[in-house]
Amino acid sequence: MFKPSPKVVAALRDRVDPAALEIELARKRPDLTRLLFSAARDGEPLGRELTAAVCRAGCALLGERHPGASIEVRVPPFAAVQIGFETGPKHTRGTPPNVVELSPETFIDLAVGRLAWGEAAVRASGVHADEVSRVFPLT
């Protein structure tokens, strides 16, 4: 769930349907994840504020869908999340043995389906790191 901040809402106003944004903001617990991915889908440059928001929302979504701590997905400098699948070690402290690091642009392209895992520039280490490929696209 991605909570609205004034800067993100202002940046989204020019990128998404204003009515959809107002409906989401009127909810008791607004979640901008869907609207952020919608804004990212068009391929236009997002700017720093929206890029950070899409990366954070995407990592939060990964954590919700795949709770665990066997693989760390990093999108520096904006976000990181530890996720898990049924395989892999049960990690409890520090950096997991499986790490996947992506640039913000690559993460967003994978998240919205503009890029396939095999074509992405990904830095991965650990036996189970490639399992992250099955989570994309997020939308």
C-alpha positions as CSV (number, residue, x, y, z in Angstrom):
1,M,0.0,0.0,0.0
2,F,1.4,3.4,-1.0
3,K,0.1,6.3,1.1
4,P,-0.2,9.7,-0.6
5,S,2.2,12.5,0.1
6,P,1.5,16.1,-1.1
7,K,4.5,15.9,-3.5
8,V,3.5,12.6,-5.1
9,V,-0.2,13.7,-5.4
10,A,0.9,16.9,-7.1
11,A,3.1,15.0,-9.5
12,L,0.3,12.5,-10.2
13,R,-2.3,15.2,-11.0
14,D,-0.7,15.8,-14.5
15,R,-0.2,12.1,-15.2
16,V,-3.5,10.3,-14.4
17,D,-7.2,10.8,-14.7
18,P,-8.0,13.5,-12.1
19,A,-11.3,11.9,-11.2
20,A,-9.6,8.5,-10.4
21,L,-7.1,10.3,-8.3
22,E,-9.8,12.2,-6.3
23,I,-11.8,8.9,-5.8
24,E,-8.7,7.2,-4.4
25,L,-7.8,10.2,-2.2
26,A,-11.4,10.2,-0.8
27,R,-11.0,6.7,0.6
28,K,-10.5,6.1,4.2
29,R,-7.1,4.4,3.5
30,P,-6.0,5.7,0.0
31,D,-3.5,3.5,-1.9
32,L,-1.9,5.1,-4.9
33,T,-0.1,1.9,-6.1
34,R,-2.5,1.3,-9.1
35,L,-2.3,5.0,-10.1
36,L,1.5,5.1,-9.9
37,F,1.8,2.0,-12.1
38,S,-0.7,3.6,-14.5
39,A,1.5,6.8,-14.7
40,A,4.6,4.7,-15.3
41,R,3.0,2.6,-18.1
42,D,3.1,5.4,-20.7
43,G,6.9,5.4,-20.9
44,E,7.3,9.2,-20.4
45,P,10.0,10.3,-17.9
46,L,8.5,10.3,-14.4
47,G,10.9,12.7,-12.6
48,R,12.5,11.9,-9.3
49,E,9.4,12.1,-7.1
50,L,7.3,9.7,-9.1
51,T,10.2,7.4,-9.9
52,A,10.8,7.1,-6.1
53,A,7.1,6.5,-5.5
54,V,6.7,3.8,-8.1
55,C,9.8,2.0,-6.8
56,R,8.6,2.2,-3.2
57,A,5.1,1.1,-4.1
58,G,6.5,-1.8,-6.2
59,C,8.7,-3.0,-3.5
60,A,5.9,-2.8,-1.0
61,L,3.7,-4.8,-3.3
62,L,6.4,-7.4,-3.7
63,G,6.7,-7.7,0.1
64,E,2.9,-8.2,0.4
65,R,2.7,-10.8,-2.3
66,H,5.8,-12.7,-1.4
67,P,6.5,-12.4,2.4
68,G,9.7,-13.9,3.5
69,A,13.4,-13.1,3.9
70,S,15.4,-15.3,1.6
71,I,15.9,-12.8,-1.2
72,E,16.5,-9.0,-1.0
73,V,15.4,-6.9,-3.9
74,R,17.2,-3.5,-4.0
75,V,16.3,-0.5,-6.1
76,P,18.9,2.1,-5.0
77,P,18.5,4.8,-3.9
78,F,14.8,4.5,-3.4
79,A,13.7,1.1,-2.0
80,A,14.6,-2.4,-0.9
81,V,12.5,-5.3,0.3
82,Q,13.1,-8.8,1.5
83,I,10.9,-11.4,-0.1
84,G,10.6,-15.2,-0.1
85,F,9.3,-18.2,-1.9
86,E,8.8,-21.8,-0.7
87,T,12.5,-22.5,-1.6
88,G,15.6,-20.9,-0.3
89,P,17.1,-20.4,3.1
90,K,15.2,-19.0,6.0
91,H,17.2,-15.8,6.7
92,T,16.9,-13.9,10.0
93,R,19.6,-11.2,10.3
94,G,21.6,-8.9,8.1
95,T,21.8,-9.2,4.3
96,P,20.3,-12.4,2.8
97,P,22.6,-14.6,0.8
98,N,20.4,-13.9,-2.3
99,V,20.4,-10.3,-3.5
100,V,18.9,-8.7,-6.7
101,E,19.8,-5.1,-7.5
102,L,18.1,-3.2,-10.3
103,S,18.2,0.4,-11.4
104,P,15.0,2.4,-10.8
105,E,14.3,2.5,-14.6
106,T,14.8,-1.3,-15.0
107,F,12.6,-2.0,-12.0
108,I,9.8,0.2,-13.3
109,D,10.1,-1.3,-16.8
110,L,9.9,-4.8,-15.4
111,A,7.0,-3.9,-13.0
112,V,4.8,-2.5,-15.8
113,G,5.8,-5.2,-18.3
114,R,7.8,-3.1,-20.8
115,L,10.8,-5.3,-20.2
116,A,11.3,-9.0,-19.9
117,W,13.6,-10.4,-17.1
118,G,15.9,-12.0,-19.6
119,E,16.5,-8.6,-21.3
120,A,17.0,-6.6,-18.1
121,A,20.3,-5.4,-16.7
122,V,20.1,-7.1,-13.3
123,R,22.9,-7.6,-10.7
124,A,22.0,-10.8,-8.9
125,S,23.9,-13.0,-6.5
126,G,22.9,-16.2,-4.8
127,V,21.5,-19.5,-5.9
128,H,17.9,-18.4,-5.5
129,A,18.2,-14.8,-6.9
130,D,16.7,-15.7,-10.3
131,E,13.4,-16.7,-8.6
132,V,12.6,-13.0,-8.6
133,S,12.0,-13.3,-12.3
134,R,8.6,-14.9,-11.8
135,V,7.2,-11.9,-9.9
136,F,7.3,-9.6,-12.9
137,P,5.3,-7.8,-14.2
138,L,3.7,-6.6,-11.0
139,T,0.6,-5.1,-12.8
